Amino acid sequence: MEKDEPSVETFMGAWGLASDPDPTGLWKSDSISNYARWVNEESDKLIEKGLSDEAFDQEYRKDVYVEWQKLINDELPNIFLYAPVDVYAVNKRLQNVHTNSFTSQQNTHLWWVTDANEE
């Protein structure tokens, strides 16, 4: 990790989640993108547990990340200002549309439009 610049007292950043909730890139103690410079042994252990062979069990992995999130809440290495809320509108003629917390355009090759006269 680079040496911190002592004149910097605050940092504001933004990021979005990809398709995997792995927090390594931003929160592992030795990550280059750990801009908060938060070093926490318990956090590192939980992140490693979330990537272990046991984590192929989704319930196990979920439990690990819930525990990790509680640690983040308790330690508060970052003040999360807001999380955007996205609202999607889809015409009822457009079929097989499924959204999730990551994207509104999931499996677009499986979408189809019904005939305008079918109602």
Secondary structure as GFF3:
##gff-version 3
##sequence-region A 1 119
A	DSSP	alpha_helix	24	27	.	.	.	ID=ss1
A	DSSP	alpha_helix	41	50	.	.	.	ID=ss2
A	DSSP	three_ten_helix	53	56	.	.	.	ID=ss3
A	DSSP	alpha_helix	58	75	.	.	.	ID=ss4
A	DSSP	beta_strand	94	95	.	.	.	ID=ss5
A	DSSP	three_ten_helix	108	110	.	.	.	ID=ss6
A	DSSP	beta_strand	112	113	.	.	.	ID=ss7
###
